Amino acid sequence: MSKNSERKLFILRLDHRLDRSLAQGIVGLGWWQAADLQQVHDWADFKKRIRDSYPDDYQNEHSLGNVAGSVWRFLKSMNVGDRAIVPVPGAFHVARVESPAFYDPEGANDEIDYAYRRRVTWETSVDKPVSRAHASGTLQRWMKARQTCVEVESGLEHDLEEALRRKAPVDFSQAVLEAAQENVARVLCEAITDQGLENVVKRLAEASGARCWIPPKNSGLPGDADIMAQYDLGIAGTDTTVEVAYQVKQHTGQTDDWGVQQLIDRMAATPSIVRGCLVTTADDVSETAKHAAEDHAIVILTKRELVQWVLSVGLGALSALES
């Protein structure tokens, strides 16, 4: 899709026209006395037509510019396929434009003042608008615009889609995690060595309450574990420590079942290990690895879960790491 054909996004205030709009599948605005504005294509003439139609209201150039700008955007900038966000107190509706603008005589009076219209399809429930708390801060700020019709800056279509998908309000911590994931993942995959990644996982486990150590590579035991961690479950009066073996893989794409098998063999030879954990920078693991892990009490953390672990624990826990 070329830049000129990209769909645009608008904030459109309907105010007292909202109920009629939801019921009839239309959006629009007033200034009915300035008829035939669709035929006026020069900006100066456009403003003059509105001023002449409302001689007592818009003699101030600033107020005239604001009003004319809203009407111009609705009539000239908005196109079929574009979307309009309609703010209501604490929430918003979304409509997709289905027709060119038209002048409807039904709204050509002071009581309704709703002559310029477009037919729309409502993407949100007419009975239950979406809470503004589901929208990003940037999108919420745009909804505070006071003009009747405002074109939103490009690039916020994704924010709108996310707001429509969310089942709960935006959580600040989660928003930070999502924003930082790509950069953290790149560093984990590219900027540190295998040993450095093992140190990251060791620090993460320690920050999560474990006592950790690196087992010797020449222990003679079958299988392998890059890190051993001992967690105290903290049940008073009893020995409630459990051991977890970590296997760490700096992979891209997909990790096979070799790391899982290494853990299975080590766990079989060391009865004190009650769980295993395969940590990989790959996006996924093979189906064979998944099935083997399920059968042997092994947890798998792929790149996404590893990044979330890093960000939730905090970078302070990873300071001064050797790469």
N, C-alpha and C positions, 0 to 999 in steps of 0.2 A: 504494500500500500504506500503510495507516495505521500510526501509531507502534506501536499495540498488536499489530499483526500482523507486525512486523518480525522476521526470523529472528535468533536469538541464537547466540552463540558461547561454548563452554565449554572449559575445560581439564579433562581427565579422566585421572586416573592409574589405570592398570590393573595395573601391577607384575607379579606372578606370574600374573595372569589373561590376559596379553597374547596368548600363543600360542593359547589356547582362543578368545579373542575374534576374532582374525584368521581362524581356521579356520571358526568357526561364524557369523560375521556378527552378533556381539552385542557390547555393552558393558555394564558393570554395576559393582556394588560389593558389599561384604560386609554384615556386621551381620545375618546370617541369623536370629539368635535373636530379633530384634525384628520379629516377623512382623506382617503386615497394616498396615504404616505408611502404605500408600496411603489407608487409610480414616481416618487421623488428620489433621485439618486445623487444629487449634489448635497454635500453636508451643510453648506451655508443656506441653501434653499430649504433643506429639511428643517433646520432650526427655525427659520423664518416662518414656515408653515405652522409650526407649533406655537410660536409666539403670537402670530396673527389670530390663531384659533382661540387663544387664551390670553387676551390683551391685559387682563388684570392680574395674572398669576406669575408670568415668567419674564418680567422685564429685566430682572437681575441676570447677568450673563452666566454667572456660576450655576445658579439653580436651573436655568434654561439648558445649559450644557449637560448637567446631570440627567435631567429628564429626557432630553433628546438622545443622549447616549444610550440610555436603557431601551428606548423604543427602537433606535437604529440597530442595536445588537439583536433584539428580538426579530425584527423584520429582515435585516440584511445579513447579519453574521451567522445566525442560527440556521442550520440546514436539516433536512430529513436525515434521520439516523443519529443526530446529536442527542445528548442527554441533558436533562435539566434536573438539578437538585432543588427541591422545594422545601425550604426550612419551615418548621413549625416549632413551637416552644419545646425545647429539650429534645427534639427529634427531627426527622426529615423524611420526605418522600422522594422517589426517583421516577422520572418519566422519560420515555424514549420518544423523540419527535417522529411523527408519522406523516406529516403533511406540510406543504408550504404555508406561510402565513396568509390569512384571509380576514376580510372585514365582515363581521356578522351584525346585521342591523338589529338583531335581538338585544345586543348589549349596547346599542347606540342611544343611551340615555343616562342622565345623571345618577339615577338610582342604582343601576347595575354597573355602568361604565366599564364594559367588558367587550369591546367591539373587535379588537385585534386578537386573533386566536390562532392556535395550531392544534390539530388533533394529535393525541399522544396515546401510547400504551403505558400504563402504570406498571413499573417493575416491582414496586413494593405494595404491600397489602393496603388497600384503601382504608381499612379499619384499624391497622396497626402500623404506624410509621416506625422507622428504625431509630433507635436511640442515638443521639449524637455521641454518647460515650463510646460507641463502637467505632467511631471514625478517628483517624489520625489527628494530631494537633493541627497540622497544616490545613487539612480539610475543614476542621471545625472553625478555624480562623476565617476561611473563605465564607463560611455560612453566616458570619457576622456582618458581611457587607450590607450596607444599608440601601444601596441602589436597587431598583426593582429588578433589573436584569444585568448580570455581570458575567463576563466570560472568564472562566477559571484558567490559570496558567497551565500549560501543557505538562504532561507527566503525572497528573494526579488521577488518571483513570484507574491505575493500579490501586491507589489508596481507596477509591470508591469501591472497587471489587472486594477488597479486603474487608471493608466496613460492612458490606452486604453479606459476606460469608460468616463473619464473627458471630458466635453464640453468646458472647459475654463482653463486657466493656474492655477497652484496651488497658492492659496492665503495663505500668511503666517498666518494671523489671524485665518482663517478657519482651517488650518492644526493644529494649537495649540489647538483649541477647540476640534477637533476630537481626538487628542492624549490624552487630559485630561479627556474626558467624562467618561470613565469607573471608574476612581478613584473617581471623584467627585460624581458620581451616587452612588457608594458604601458608601461613607460617609453620603450622604443624606438619604440613606435607613437604615443604620445600626448604625451610630455613634452618632446620635442625637435623642432626644426624640420628641414626637409629638409637645410639646410646643416649642422646639428648632427649629423644621421645620417651625412652624408658625412665629417665629422670623426671620427666613431666608427670608420668603416670604415678611414679613413686611419691612425688610431692602431693599429688592430688589425693592419693589414698591416705597419706599422713594427715593432710588437712581435713580429711573426712573422719579422722579419729583412730586411724590404724597405726600400729607399730610395724615398720617395714624394714626389710633387709633384702640384699641381693644375694641369692644363693650361688654357690660356686658352680662354674660351668663344667668342671671335671669331677662332679660328685659321684659319678658311676651309676647314678640312678637313671632308669629309663625316662623317656620324655624330656620335657624342659619346662622351666618356669623362669621368666625374666625377673619377677618380683614376687616376694612372699609378704603377705600382710596378715597381721594378727589383730582381730577386732574383739574388744571386750564388750559383751552385751550388757554388762552392768547389773546383773541380777544379784542382789545382796546375798552373801553367805554361800555362794556357789561359784565353782570355776566355770565361767561362761564365755571363755575365749574361743573364737573360731578362726581357723586359718583359711585364707583365700590365696590361690595361686593366679598370678597375672601373666599372660603371654601377650607381647606387644609387637605389632607388625606395622611398619611404615610402607603401606601399599597404596596404589591408585587403582581405580576401577573396582575390581572385585577381589576379595581374599578367598582363597580356597580352604579346604578342610585341614590343611597341614597343622596350623596353629592349634586348632581344636584337638587334633589327635595327640599333639605334644602334651597338652594339658591332661587329656584322658590317661595317657601312660604315666605321667608324673603322679596324678591323683591316685591311680591304682597302686603305685609303689609307696605312697605316703598316706596312710590312713588318717592322719591328723588334718589333712586338707579336706574341707567339707564343700567348698565351692571353687569353681574356676572362672576366670574372666578373660576372654579374648578381646583385646583392644586393638582396633585397626583404623588407620586413616583412610581406608577405602570407603567408597559410598555404600557398598553392600558386601555380603558374603555369599558363598555358593549355597545352594539348597542342601547339598550333602553336609556342609558345615553346620547349617541351621538344625538339621535333624539330629546330627551327632551331639550337638550342644544341648538340645532338649532332653536327650536320653541320659546325659551325664552331669546334670546340675551345673552347666556352664552358661554364664551370661555373656552375651556378645554386645560390645559397644562399637558401632561404626563411627565414621567421621562426625556425623551430626550429634550423636550422643556424647562423643568425646569433647567436642567444642562446647556443648551445653555444660558439661562437667567443669571444664576450664573456667567458663564465664560465671557459673554459679558459685564456685569456690572462691574465685577472685585472683587477680594476677599477682597480688602481694604474696600469696603462698608459693608462687613460682619464681620469685626474684632470685637473681644471681645463679641461674641455672647454667651449667656447662652445656654448650652446644656440641 
